[in-house]
């Protein structure tokens, strides 16, 4: 999903960092970390830099959008976290197409729903003992 490389990295360094993605969308951050305000995230697809983003949040939004735009499936390594971000943080629940819930195999969506329910319970005033 993402790789952090040193600031000021060349285009070749950015493309080399994205090689493990096997052509799937991949975020390469040139900087100290995802929290570094001076870092530059790049979205790379099929060994081509698609866009240079202004911050990590924008790169994450473009990363998720690229799966819809280019018709990629979420890889097994990031399936659950991207599903959680898509469905519960961004509230993107398509009614038709390849990202419809009923088409998912396995139990990735069930894990995402369970995490969401546990977070809601955890942050509930009743669970925290706040009155």
C-alpha positions in Angstrom: 0.0 0.0 0.0 2.8 2.5 0.8 6.5 2.9 1.2 8.4 5.8 2.8 11.7 6.8 1.2 14.1 9.6 2.1 13.3 13.2 1.1 14.5 14.4 -2.2 14.5 11.0 -3.8 14.8 10.8 -7.6 12.1 9.5 -9.9 14.0 6.2 -10.2 14.0 5.8 -6.4 10.2 6.4 -6.4 9.6 3.9 -9.1 11.9 1.3 -7.4 10.0 1.7 -4.2 6.8 0.9 -5.9 8.0 -2.3 -7.6 6.6 -4.6 -4.9 3.1 -3.5 -5.8 3.1 -5.7 -8.9 1.4 -2.8 -10.9 -1.4 -2.2 -8.4 -1.9 1.3 -7.0 0.8 2.2 -4.5 1.7 5.3 -2.4 5.3 6.3 -2.2 6.1 9.0 0.3 9.3 11.0 -0.1 10.0 12.3 3.4 10.5 11.2 7.0 7.1 9.7 7.6 3.4 10.0 6.7 3.2 12.7 9.4 6.0 14.8 7.9 4.5 18.0 6.6 7.3 18.5 4.1 6.9 15.0 2.7 5.5 14.5 -0.8 3.3 11.4 -1.5 3.2 10.0 -5.0 0.6 7.6 -6.4 2.3 5.1 -8.7 0.4 2.6 -10.9 2.1 0.1 -13.2 5.5 1.7 -12.6 4.2 5.2 -13.7 3.8 8.1 -11.3 0.2 9.1 -11.8 0.0 12.1 -9.4 2.1 14.0 -6.9 -0.1 14.8 -3.9 0.1 17.6 -1.5 -0.2 15.5 1.7 -0.9 12.0 2.9 -4.6 12.5 3.2 -5.0 13.5 -0.4 -2.8 10.6 -1.5 -5.0 8.2 0.5 -8.1 9.6 -1.2 -6.5 9.3 -4.6 -5.3 5.8 -3.8 -8.8 4.6 -3.0 -10.3 6.5 -6.0 -7.8 4.8 -8.3 -9.3 1.4 -7.5 -12.7 2.6 -8.7 -11.3 4.6 -11.7 -9.0 1.9 -13.0 -11.0 -1.1 -12.0 -8.5 -2.7 -9.6 -9.4 -5.1 -6.8 -8.1 -4.5 -3.3 -5.1 -6.7 -2.7 -5.4 -9.2 0.1 -2.7 -7.4 2.1 -4.7 -4.1 2.4 -8.3 -5.4 1.8 -9.6 -5.0 5.3 -8.1 -1.6 6.1 -9.1 -0.1 2.7 -12.6 -1.5 3.1 -12.9 0.1 6.5 -11.7 3.5 5.3 -14.0 3.3 2.2 -17.2 2.1 3.9 -17.0 3.6 7.4 -14.8 6.7 7.3 -15.6 7.9 3.7 -19.1 6.3 3.6 -18.6 5.1 0.0 -21.0 2.2 -0.5 -21.6 1.7 -4.2 -24.9 0.3 -5.3 -23.6 -1.4 -8.4 -20.2 -2.4 -9.9 -17.3 -4.5 -8.7 -17.1 -2.9 -5.2 -20.6 -3.9 -4.2 -20.6 -5.8 -0.8 -22.4 -9.0 -2.2 -19.5 -9.7 -4.6 -16.8 -9.9 -2.0 -15.6 -13.4 -1.3 -14.3 -14.5 2.1 -15.1 -12.6 5.3 -13.2 -9.3 4.8 -16.4 -7.3 5.0 -17.5 -9.1 8.2 -14.2 -8.2 9.8 -14.7 -4.6 8.8 -18.2 -4.5 10.3 -17.0 -6.1 13.5 -14.2 -3.5 13.9 -16.7 -0.7 13.2 -19.1 -2.1 15.8 -16.4 -2.5 18.4 -15.2 1.1 17.8 -18.7 2.4 18.2 -19.2 0.4 21.4 -15.8 1.6 22.7 -16.5 5.2 22.1 -20.1 5.0 23.4 -20.7 7.0 26.6 -22.3 3.9 28.0 -19.1 1.8 27.5 -16.9 4.5 28.9 -19.0 4.9 32.0 -19.7 8.6 31.3 -23.1 9.9 32.3 
